[in-house]
Amino acid sequence: MRTSDWGVPVTLLVLAVSSQYSGLDVWLASHFYDATSGTWPWRDTWLTSTLLHTDARRLITAVGVGMLLGWLASLVRPGLASHRRYWGYLLLASLSGPIVVAALKSVTHLYTPWDVTLFGGELPHLRLFDPVPKGAPFGHAFPAGHASAGYAFFSLYFLARSLRPALQWKALAVPVVLGLVLGVDQQVRGAHFLSHDLTTAALCWMLAALWARVLLSLQPRVRAETAIQPA
């Protein structure tokens, strides 16, 4: 495993905690909140709510279904059997991030920006290590679920790095751009703080790297062992 495989998620997690405790989370969110009207102007617009939230989620779900179909096809079509490992990697690595993020959201206590009193809500603003006040509900807003649909495709980077190194940076651009667009969309709507997105990116990278270690790192070794077998 390369240094970047663990260095990237560690750095992102440090930045996430720093964003919470430095006040960067609140400062950034305040730019999208209209204190005069007590509203989030971008919360329900066609661009942010329909196109970049609802429609984007449907599109990425369709891509995930395509990955599943590709893997299933590799099981029944002999000509695709050699690609089964790669389809399996894409499927597992791409699904793991959103699944883990959703599981964490179900048990974490942090709130969305639009829920906290700083931005017109009724609940206190909490950071990662702050206790939940007695009687207050859990927020279930951390990490960021929507951004995970974009960062899930870190799998493309690790697959390209293994098979076509010349394409790895182009492959990396896909999840970075998707994750940023989907993450910023939710931030301007008031649905997430910056630290929520940074944590999601860290988790998706880490899981894609771990699956690459399990499913892709053996491939070169198998080829090497085959090459040195006596005739």
LOLOGU-679326 format. One record per atom (N, C-alpha, C): residue number from 0; atom name; x, y, z. Coordinates in steps of 0.001 Angstrom, whole numbers. Each point is the difference from the previous one (the first is absolute). Layout:
// LOLOGU-679326
(NUM,CA,(X,Y,Z))
...
// end
This chain:
// LOLOGU-679326
(0,N,(846,-1197,0))
(0,CA,(-846,1197,0))
(0,C,(880,1245,0))
(1,N,(-284,918,-906))
(1,CA,(799,1211,-110))
(1,C,(-302,971,1138))
(2,N,(943,915,207))
(2,CA,(-182,1001,1052))
(2,C,(-1275,798,-208))
(3,N,(-301,326,-1262))
(3,CA,(-1195,804,-288))
(3,C,(-1287,-734,357))
(4,N,(55,-1332,24))
(4,CA,(-1209,-769,277))
(4,C,(-513,237,1418))
(5,N,(903,239,931))
(5,CA,(-437,345,1360))
(5,C,(223,1473,313))
(6,N,(960,631,-693))
(6,CA,(284,1409,260))
(6,C,(-1143,912,-393))
(7,N,(-660,-308,-1111))
(7,CA,(-1120,835,-456))
(7,C,(-1155,-9,995))
(8,N,(-505,-1173,428))
(8,CA,(-1119,33,946))
(8,C,(361,596,1355))
(9,N,(1225,-246,470))
(9,CA,(417,592,1276))
(9,C,(4,1519,-104))
(10,N,(542,513,-1107))
(10,CA,(33,1451,-206))
(10,C,(-1404,577,-57))
(11,N,(-888,-669,-721))
(11,CA,(-1379,479,-117))
(11,C,(-718,-3,1348))
(12,N,(247,-1018,816))
(12,CA,(-637,-58,1312))
(12,C,(525,1092,927))
(13,N,(1304,264,-74))
(13,CA,(579,1091,791))
(13,C,(-613,1331,-427))
(14,N,(-151,195,-1301))
(14,CA,(-613,1230,-502))
(14,C,(-1460,112,436))
(15,N,(-698,-1130,39))
(15,CA,(-1405,13,414))
(15,C,(-143,445,1452))
(16,N,(804,-585,876))
(16,CA,(-56,381,1414))
(16,C,(432,1452,173))
(17,N,(1030,400,-739))
(17,CA,(470,1386,74))
(17,C,(-1080,966,-463))
(18,N,(-742,-384,-1030))
(18,CA,(-1066,858,-512))
(18,C,(-1093,201,1045))
(19,N,(-288,-1050,754))
(19,CA,(-1015,108,1048))
(19,C,(463,899,1144))
(20,N,(1214,-255,496))
(20,CA,(450,665,1223))
(20,C,(623,1369,-246))
(21,N,(318,314,-1243))
(21,CA,(526,1333,-308))
(21,C,(-1110,1001,-294))
(22,N,(-1196,-517,-217))
(22,CA,(-1115,867,-369))
(22,C,(-184,149,-1498))
(23,N,(850,-672,-787))
(23,CA,(-113,100,-1457))
(23,C,(-1344,-530,-489))
(24,N,(-471,-1069,610))
(24,CA,(-1312,-548,-368))
(24,C,(-1081,1077,51))
(25,N,(-82,654,1134))
(25,CA,(-1045,1002,218))
(25,C,(222,1214,-886))
(26,N,(1246,425,-119))
(26,CA,(316,1172,-817))
(26,C,(-416,-221,-1447))
(27,N,(326,-1168,-535))
(27,CA,(-340,-289,-1392))
(27,C,(-1511,-104,-176))
(28,N,(-664,-688,905))
(28,CA,(-1454,-157,-109))
(28,C,(-720,1341,81))
(29,N,(562,928,762))
(29,CA,(-655,1302,172))
(29,C,(-108,778,-1304))
(30,N,(852,-330,-974))
(30,CA,(-43,687,-1291))
(30,C,(-1193,-438,-848))
(31,N,(-609,-1110,357))
(31,CA,(-1135,-512,-772))
(31,C,(-1325,211,717))
(32,N,(62,567,1189))
(32,CA,(-1205,222,807))
(32,C,(-357,1476,2))
(33,N,(-1255,293,-245))
(33,CA,(-489,1378,18))
(33,C,(-581,290,1383))
(34,N,(792,684,825))
(34,CA,(-429,274,1372))
(34,C,(-1193,945,50))
(35,N,(-127,846,-1005))
(35,CA,(-1110,961,-13))
(35,C,(-1353,-699,-104))
(36,N,(-78,-950,-917))
(36,CA,(-1263,-726,-192))
(36,C,(-62,-1288,810))
(37,N,(1164,-402,558))
(37,CA,(38,-1249,762))
(37,C,(-184,-1225,-866))
(38,N,(507,60,-1239))
(38,CA,(-185,-1108,-939))
(38,C,(1315,-356,-692))
(39,N,(-9,-1165,-625))
(39,CA,(1086,-435,-877))
(39,C,(-493,196,-1433))
(40,N,(397,1064,-666))
(40,CA,(-548,326,-1321))
(40,C,(151,-1107,-1034))
(41,N,(1045,-817,134))
(41,CA,(248,-1038,-995))
(41,C,(-595,-1358,394))
(42,N,(-728,-45,1077))
(42,CA,(-461,-1298,509))
(42,C,(-933,-727,-962))
(43,N,(-922,702,-606))
(43,CA,(-1035,-662,-798))
(43,C,(-33,449,-1457))
(44,N,(1107,469,-531))
(44,CA,(27,410,-1402))
(44,C,(54,-1225,-907))
(45,N,(-365,210,-1262))
(45,CA,(39,-1111,-959))
(45,C,(1418,-540,-157))
(46,N,(983,892,-41))
(46,CA,(1384,-428,-204))
(46,C,(503,-846,1157))
(47,N,(-170,481,1214))
(47,CA,(594,-678,1152))
(47,C,(-841,-1154,532))
(48,N,(-1309,135,-31))
(48,CA,(-859,-1027,580))
(48,C,(-409,-1075,-1005))
(49,N,(-353,418,-1205))
(49,CA,(-474,-964,-1000))
(49,C,(1147,-587,-819))
(50,N,(759,858,-682))
(50,CA,(1037,-492,-907))
(50,C,(1165,-644,741))
(51,N,(603,736,933))
(51,CA,(1229,-474,643))
(51,C,(-246,-894,1209))
(52,N,(-1234,-97,425))
(52,CA,(-288,-905,1119))
(52,C,(-809,-1205,-471))
(53,N,(-1243,219,-373))
(53,CA,(-870,-1122,-371))
(53,C,(445,-673,-1295))
(54,N,(178,784,-1062))
(54,CA,(360,-579,-1297))
(54,C,(1402,-597,14))
(55,N,(933,670,656))
(55,CA,(1370,-519,73))
(55,C,(30,-1333,730))
(56,N,(-776,-112,1052))
(56,CA,(-54,-1255,754))
(56,C,(-548,-1127,-870))
(57,N,(-1014,296,-797))
(57,CA,(-554,-1024,-890))
(57,C,(1014,-431,-1052))
(58,N,(724,969,-552))
(58,CA,(988,-314,-1028))
(58,C,(1107,-881,553))
(59,N,(496,337,1175))
(59,CA,(1096,-776,578))
(59,C,(-486,-1379,430))
(60,N,(-1245,-93,427))
(60,CA,(-572,-1312,295))
(60,C,(-30,-862,-1255))
(61,N,(-326,610,-1134))
(61,CA,(-13,-727,-1269))
(61,C,(1397,-492,-361))
(62,N,(1016,812,273))
(62,CA,(1383,-424,-250))
(62,C,(340,-1203,878))
(63,N,(-434,38,1257))
(63,CA,(234,-1127,894))
(63,C,(-669,-1270,-495))
(64,N,(-1207,129,-522))
(64,CA,(-692,-1152,-574))
(64,C,(778,-528,-1199))
(65,N,(571,907,-792))
(65,CA,(814,-413,-1135))
(65,C,(1211,-807,432))
(66,N,(623,402,1111))
(66,CA,(1137,-763,528))
(66,C,(-435,-1398,424))
(67,N,(-1163,-76,645))
(67,CA,(-521,-1305,410))
(67,C,(-264,-879,-1211))
(68,N,(-589,573,-1044))
(68,CA,(-273,-772,-1214))
(68,C,(1292,-455,-664))
(69,N,(1024,854,26))
(69,CA,(1285,-384,-557))
(69,C,(600,-1184,729))
(70,N,(-96,24,1331))
(70,CA,(529,-1116,784))
(70,C,(-803,-1275,-257))
(71,N,(-1336,113,-56))
(71,CA,(-837,-1166,-269))
(71,C,(291,-573,-1384))
(72,N,(220,887,-970))
(72,CA,(320,-467,-1352))
(72,C,(1307,-774,-14))
(73,N,(949,414,837))
(73,CA,(1288,-701,43))
(73,C,(-132,-1401,589))
(74,N,(-1098,-253,709))
(74,CA,(-232,-1325,573))
(74,C,(-559,-978,-1020))
(75,N,(-729,511,-981))
(75,CA,(-712,-887,-924))
(75,C,(580,10,-1410))
(76,N,(815,983,-311))
(76,CA,(585,62,-1340))
(76,C,(1492,-301,86))
(77,N,(434,-1121,-574))
(77,CA,(1405,-396,92))
(77,C,(965,1073,-499))
(78,N,(-408,749,-1007))
(78,CA,(882,1023,-542))
(78,C,(284,1137,960))
(79,N,(-845,141,1020))
(79,CA,(177,1073,983))
(79,C,(580,-496,1315))
(80,N,(275,-1297,81))
(80,CA,(470,-574,1261))
(80,C,(1301,634,477))
(81,N,(856,377,-940))
(81,CA,(1287,593,385))
(81,C,(-164,1373,635))
(82,N,(-1174,604,-190))
(82,CA,(-254,1325,575))
(82,C,(-794,-78,1305))
(83,N,(-304,-1204,456))
(83,CA,(-862,-153,1175))
(83,C,(592,670,1236))
(84,N,(1298,-151,178))
(84,CA,(662,603,1157))
(84,C,(-184,1514,-2))
(85,N,(104,599,-1184))
(85,CA,(-66,1458,-89))
(85,C,(-1419,518,208))
(86,N,(-985,-706,-573))
(86,CA,(-1391,381,239))
(86,C,(-351,-181,1472))
(87,N,(495,-1090,578))
(87,CA,(-247,-234,1418))
(87,C,(610,1080,868))
(88,N,(1211,424,-373))
(88,CA,(637,1074,762))
(88,C,(-804,1288,-105))
(89,N,(-365,387,-1223))
(89,CA,(-771,1232,-179))
(89,C,(-1290,-36,806))
(90,N,(-667,-1138,-26))
(90,CA,(-1274,-121,701))
(90,C,(187,126,1512))
(91,N,(930,-774,550))
(91,CA,(201,5,1452))
(91,C,(564,1324,496))
(92,N,(1004,509,-699))
(92,CA,(641,1237,442))
(92,C,(-932,1196,-131))
(93,N,(-811,9,-1039))
(93,CA,(-903,1136,-219))
(93,C,(-1192,-22,949))
(94,N,(-442,-1186,387))
(94,CA,(-1143,-102,907))
(94,C,(395,153,1464))
(95,N,(1212,-393,334))
(95,CA,(419,-8,1404))
(95,C,(-63,1382,634))
(96,N,(480,1010,-732))
(96,CA,(15,1347,554))
(96,C,(-1385,490,402))
(97,N,(-951,47,-934))
(97,CA,(-1351,437,360))
(97,C,(-650,-844,1089))
(98,N,(263,-1311,5))
(98,CA,(-595,-865,1023))
(98,C,(555,326,1383))
(99,N,(1320,146,92))
(99,CA,(623,320,1291))
(99,C,(-428,1387,472))
(100,N,(-50,954,-920))
(100,CA,(-440,1352,359))
(100,C,(-1436,-36,532))
(101,N,(-873,-727,-677))
(101,CA,(-1393,-101,452))
(101,C,(-86,-650,1380))
(102,N,(829,-1015,225))
(102,CA,(0,-665,1305))
(102,C,(454,948,1102))
(103,N,(1029,782,-281))
(103,CA,(488,962,992))
(103,C,(-1034,1089,271))
(104,N,(-663,459,-1061))
(104,CA,(-1032,1025,182))
(104,C,(-1111,-479,935))
(105,N,(-269,-1278,-25))
(105,CA,(-1093,-525,817))
(105,C,(306,33,1493))
(106,N,(1278,182,355))
(106,CA,(363,-31,1424))
(106,C,(687,1276,479))
(107,N,(329,921,-896))
(107,CA,(722,1199,421))
(107,C,(-959,1111,423))
(108,N,(539,945,762))
(108,CA,(-836,986,676))
(108,C,(-19,1377,-644))
(109,N,(868,272,-964))
(109,CA,(126,1350,-537))
(109,C,(-1219,387,-836))
(110,N,(-268,1310,-26))
(110,CA,(-1180,525,-685))
(110,C,(364,665,-1323))
(111,N,(-1006,167,-839))
(111,CA,(168,775,-1225))
(111,C,(43,1484,358))
(112,N,(607,825,-839))
(112,CA,(6,1441,274))
(112,C,(-1400,580,172))
(113,N,(-952,-437,-825))
(113,CA,(-1330,607,96))
(113,C,(-745,-400,1279))
(114,N,(546,-972,752))
(114,CA,(-628,-412,1252))
(114,C,(488,779,1220))
(115,N,(1154,680,-112))
(115,CA,(613,585,1195))
(115,C,(-442,1450,201))
(116,N,(45,423,1244))
(116,CA,(-478,1340,355))
(116,C,(799,1107,-674))
(117,N,(1257,-269,-327))
(117,CA,(815,1001,-690))
(117,C,(-623,415,-1323))
(118,N,(-758,-910,-595))
(118,CA,(-570,249,-1324))
(118,C,(-1517,-196,-11))
(119,N,(-644,460,1051))
(119,CA,(-1455,3,26))
(119,C,(-665,-1275,448))
(120,N,(790,-1010,390))
(120,CA,(-585,-1254,466))
(120,C,(-262,15,1495))
(121,N,(-240,-1173,558))
(121,CA,(-360,-96,1415))
(121,C,(981,-825,816))
(122,N,(1066,-498,-623))
(122,CA,(928,-893,687))
(122,C,(1377,640,117))
(123,N,(801,-418,974))
(123,CA,(1332,591,185))
(123,C,(975,-489,-1060))
(124,N,(954,840,-325))
(124,CA,(1055,-419,-920))
(124,C,(1000,-858,760))
(125,N,(187,-1230,-444))
(125,CA,(909,-932,657))
(125,C,(1166,-342,-907))
(126,N,(1128,-261,639))
(126,CA,(1169,-492,-717))
(126,C,(180,-1481,314))
(127,N,(989,-607,-618))
(127,CA,(124,-1453,38))
(127,C,(62,-560,1415))
(128,N,(747,655,880))
(128,CA,(196,-543,1345))
(128,C,(-864,689,1058))
(129,N,(-953,803,-429))
(129,CA,(-919,641,942))
(129,C,(-1115,-973,392))
(130,N,(-383,-18,1277))
(130,CA,(-1116,-866,412))
(130,C,(-1338,570,-466))
(131,N,(-950,-876,-174))
(131,CA,(-1354,429,-363))
(131,C,(-705,489,1261))
(132,N,(-551,1202,-21))
(132,CA,(-718,497,1178))
(132,C,(-1141,-937,389))
(133,N,(-260,-79,1286))
(133,CA,(-1056,-874,493))
(133,C,(-1338,371,-635))
(134,N,(-659,-997,-540))
(134,CA,(-1304,209,-609))
(134,C,(41,354,-1470))
(135,N,(1187,299,-518))
(135,CA,(121,356,-1420))
(135,C,(108,-1268,-847))
(136,N,(-594,-16,-1168))
(136,CA,(101,-1173,-870))
(136,C,(1358,-63,-684))
(137,N,(344,-1165,-486))
(137,CA,(1199,-129,-820))
(137,C,(-289,599,-1378))
(138,N,(1028,597,-595))
(138,CA,(-209,702,-1263))
(138,C,(36,-868,-1234))
(139,N,(814,-1064,36))
(139,CA,(124,-915,-1141))
(139,C,(378,720,-1295))
(140,N,(863,1007,104))
(140,CA,(387,772,-1190))
(140,C,(1471,-159,-363))
(141,N,(708,-862,689))
(141,CA,(1449,-120,-184))
(141,C,(369,-1466,-167))
(142,N,(818,-321,-1008))
(142,CA,(573,842,-1070))
(142,C,(-1053,364,-1053))
(143,N,(484,523,-1131))
(143,CA,(-892,474,-1061))
(143,C,(-367,-1134,-951))
(144,N,(-1285,-308,-57))
(144,CA,(-440,-1096,-852))
(144,C,(20,318,-1479))
(145,N,(-455,1195,-374))
(145,CA,(-106,322,-1422))
(145,C,(1371,37,-670))
(146,N,(981,580,663))
(146,CA,(1347,71,-574))
(146,C,(610,-1381,-188))
(147,N,(-434,-965,807))
(147,CA,(559,-1350,-124))
(147,C,(-319,-617,-1354))
(148,N,(-1088,444,-630))
(148,CA,(-345,-512,-1328))
(148,C,(1038,397,-1037))
(149,N,(678,1120,223))
(149,CA,(1066,417,-903))
(149,C,(1343,-582,379))
(150,N,(346,103,1282))
(150,CA,(1293,-505,460))
(150,C,(79,-1521,-63))
(151,N,(-1135,-667,-137))
(151,CA,(-5,-1459,-155))
(151,C,(849,-435,-1184))
(152,N,(132,877,-993))
(152,CA,(716,-370,-1217))
(152,C,(1506,210,96))
(153,N,(510,146,1227))
(153,CA,(1448,-123,193))
(153,C,(451,-1371,-495))
(154,N,(-948,-931,-76))
(154,CA,(296,-1333,-524))
(154,C,(578,71,-1408))
(155,N,(-446,964,-795))
(155,CA,(518,140,-1366))
(155,C,(1486,330,8))
(156,N,(414,826,946))
(156,CA,(1412,373,102))
(156,C,(855,-1216,322))
(157,N,(-403,-781,991))
(157,CA,(813,-1146,398))
(157,C,(12,-1081,-1081))
(158,N,(-1112,-159,-709))
(158,CA,(-22,-967,-1098))
(158,C,(917,454,-1124))
(159,N,(-62,1271,-355))
(159,CA,(882,521,-1051))
(159,C,(1459,-81,427))
(160,N,(281,267,1253))
(160,CA,(1377,-70,495))
(160,C,(558,-1405,-126))
(161,N,(-872,-985,148))
(161,CA,(428,-1389,-96))
(161,C,(137,-481,-1439))
(162,N,(-934,427,-871))
(162,CA,(-43,-523,-1364))
(162,C,(577,944,-1043))
(163,N,(-299,1285,122))
(163,CA,(437,1003,-971))
(163,C,(530,1230,734))
(164,N,(1215,-79,523))
(164,CA,(536,1116,800))
(164,C,(-39,1345,-713))
(165,N,(101,-11,-1319))
(165,CA,(-11,1263,-741))
(165,C,(-1340,723,129))
(166,N,(-1047,-735,357))
(166,CA,(-1340,590,107))
(166,C,(-409,299,1438))
(167,N,(873,-278,962))
(167,CA,(-425,82,1400))
(167,C,(-432,1404,422))
(168,N,(677,1036,-517))
(168,CA,(-352,1355,427))
(168,C,(-1301,468,-636))
(169,N,(-252,-439,-1224))
(169,CA,(-1294,303,-608))
(169,C,(-1112,-731,749))
(170,N,(283,-1236,391))
(170,CA,(-987,-761,759))
(170,C,(-249,639,1363))
(171,N,(1041,561,603))
(171,CA,(-155,655,1299))
(171,C,(-855,1257,-103))
(172,N,(77,669,-1146))
(172,CA,(-769,1236,-175))
(172,C,(-1506,-252,78))
(173,N,(-436,-1192,-397))
(173,CA,(-1438,-302,-6))
(173,C,(-594,70,1407))
(174,N,(517,-768,971))
(174,CA,(-588,84,1342))
(174,C,(251,1329,693))
(175,N,(1138,624,-279))
(175,CA,(281,1289,636))
(175,C,(-1026,1042,-443))
(176,N,(-238,78,-1310))
(176,CA,(-964,976,-517))
(176,C,(-1416,-338,469))
(177,N,(-382,-1269,-122))
(177,CA,(-1344,-400,424))
(177,C,(-215,249,1490))
(178,N,(978,-403,802))
(178,CA,(-130,173,1438))
(178,C,(-83,1457,402))
(179,N,(825,833,-637))
(179,CA,(-25,1429,309))
(179,C,(-1333,632,-394))
(180,N,(-476,-330,-1196))
(180,CA,(-1265,582,-470))
(180,C,(-1157,-404,913))
(181,N,(-90,-1291,302))
(181,CA,(-1098,-473,845))
(181,C,(144,500,1435))
(182,N,(1241,79,469))
(182,CA,(226,486,1352))
(182,C,(-308,1476,151))
(183,N,(492,800,-933))
(183,CA,(-264,1442,50))
(183,C,(-1491,265,-154))
(184,N,(-655,-787,-837))
(184,CA,(-1448,150,-159))
(184,C,(-715,-91,1344))
(185,N,(357,-997,794))
(185,CA,(-644,-159,1300))
(185,C,(427,1070,999))
(186,N,(1209,489,-142))
(186,CA,(447,1070,897))
(186,C,(-771,1293,-255))
(187,N,(-185,346,-1264))
(187,CA,(-714,1252,-283))
(187,C,(-1482,-116,365))
(188,N,(-525,-1208,26))
(188,CA,(-1394,-210,404))
(188,C,(-173,46,1514))
(189,N,(1117,-148,740))
(189,CA,(-79,-42,1454))
(189,C,(-145,-1393,559))
(190,N,(286,-1018,-830))
(190,CA,(-182,-1389,417))
(190,C,(1241,-609,628))
(191,N,(1167,600,-229))
(191,CA,(1238,-549,556))
(191,C,(1032,1093,213))
(192,N,(890,-258,948))
(192,CA,(1177,839,196))
(192,C,(1162,-576,-805))
(193,N,(1029,819,-215))
(193,CA,(1188,-435,-735))
(193,C,(610,-1253,610))
(194,N,(80,-62,1323))
(194,CA,(626,-1149,665))
(194,C,(-728,-1302,-303))
(195,N,(-1292,64,-231))
(195,CA,(-762,-1201,-339))
(195,C,(492,-571,-1331))
(196,N,(242,884,-965))
(196,CA,(452,-440,-1321))
(196,C,(1434,-512,33))
(197,N,(860,660,759))
(197,CA,(1390,-442,108))
(197,C,(74,-1394,610))
(198,N,(-830,-256,993))
(198,CA,(-18,-1321,628))
(198,C,(-487,-1060,-978))
(199,N,(-1006,334,-765))
(199,CA,(-508,-933,-1005))
(199,C,(1063,-326,-1038))
(200,N,(713,1011,-471))
(200,CA,(1068,-228,-974))
(200,C,(1063,-921,577))
(201,N,(351,205,1270))
(201,CA,(1008,-836,650))
(201,C,(-450,-1456,64))
(202,N,(-1233,-222,382))
(202,CA,(-518,-1363,115))
(202,C,(-61,-697,-1352))
(203,N,(-465,711,-1013))
(203,CA,(-107,-599,-1336))
(203,C,(1374,-343,-562))
(204,N,(980,881,222))
(204,CA,(1362,-277,-464))
(204,C,(560,-1226,722))
(205,N,(-153,-25,1305))
(205,CA,(547,-1090,796))
(205,C,(-586,-1346,-412))
(206,N,(-1300,-46,-205))
(206,CA,(-647,-1251,-375))
(206,C,(393,-437,-1405))
(207,N,(91,952,-926))
(207,CA,(437,-342,-1356))
(207,C,(1425,-530,13))
(208,N,(853,591,840))
(208,CA,(1391,-449,105))
(208,C,(83,-1395,608))
(209,N,(-814,-263,1013))
(209,CA,(17,-1316,640))
(209,C,(-477,-1093,-952))
(210,N,(-1073,279,-733))
(210,CA,(-466,-987,-969))
(210,C,(1015,-207,-1117))
(211,N,(702,1066,-375))
(211,CA,(1049,-137,-1014))
(211,C,(1112,-898,512))
(212,N,(310,152,1272))
(212,CA,(1026,-842,617))
(212,C,(-409,-1463,-42))
(213,N,(-1271,-264,234))
(213,CA,(-492,-1374,45))
(213,C,(-171,-593,-1395))
(214,N,(-589,745,-911))
(214,CA,(-413,-561,-1284))
(214,C,(919,314,-1173))
(215,N,(761,1072,94))
(215,CA,(815,402,-1147))
(215,C,(1487,-236,188))
(216,N,(489,64,1222))
(216,CA,(1446,-97,213))
(216,C,(533,-1391,-272))
(217,N,(-874,-1016,31))
(217,CA,(445,-1363,-269))
(217,C,(236,-255,-1477))
(218,N,(-619,804,-851))
(218,CA,(59,-267,-1429))
(218,C,(1420,18,-560))
(219,N,(812,1036,260))
(219,CA,(1355,-3,-525))
(219,C,(813,-1167,524))
(220,N,(-245,-406,1273))
(220,CA,(742,-1092,587))
(220,C,(-314,-1304,-711))
(221,N,(-1297,-201,-329))
(221,CA,(-391,-1215,-714))
(221,C,(680,-55,-1352))
(222,N,(46,1135,-690))
(222,CA,(644,38,-1306))
(222,C,(1479,-308,114))
(223,N,(621,559,1057))
(223,CA,(1431,-214,173))
(223,C,(291,-1464,277))
(224,N,(-823,-643,855))
(224,CA,(212,-1403,307))
(224,C,(-191,-862,-1235))
(225,N,(-974,374,-829))
(225,CA,(-237,-749,-1232))
(225,C,(1179,119,-946))
(226,N,(606,1181,-31))
(226,CA,(1090,250,-934))
(226,C,(1239,-811,323))
(227,N,(218,-362,1273))
(227,CA,(1249,-682,364))
(227,C,(-186,-1508,110))
(228,N,(-1199,-488,-280))
(228,CA,(-194,-1438,43))
(228,C,(796,-663,-1120))
(229,N,(682,-1121,289))
(229,CA,(772,-685,-1041))
(229,C,(-905,-590,-1065))
(230,N,(526,-80,-1199))
(230,CA,(-777,-541,-1113))
(230,C,(-171,-1508,156))
// end
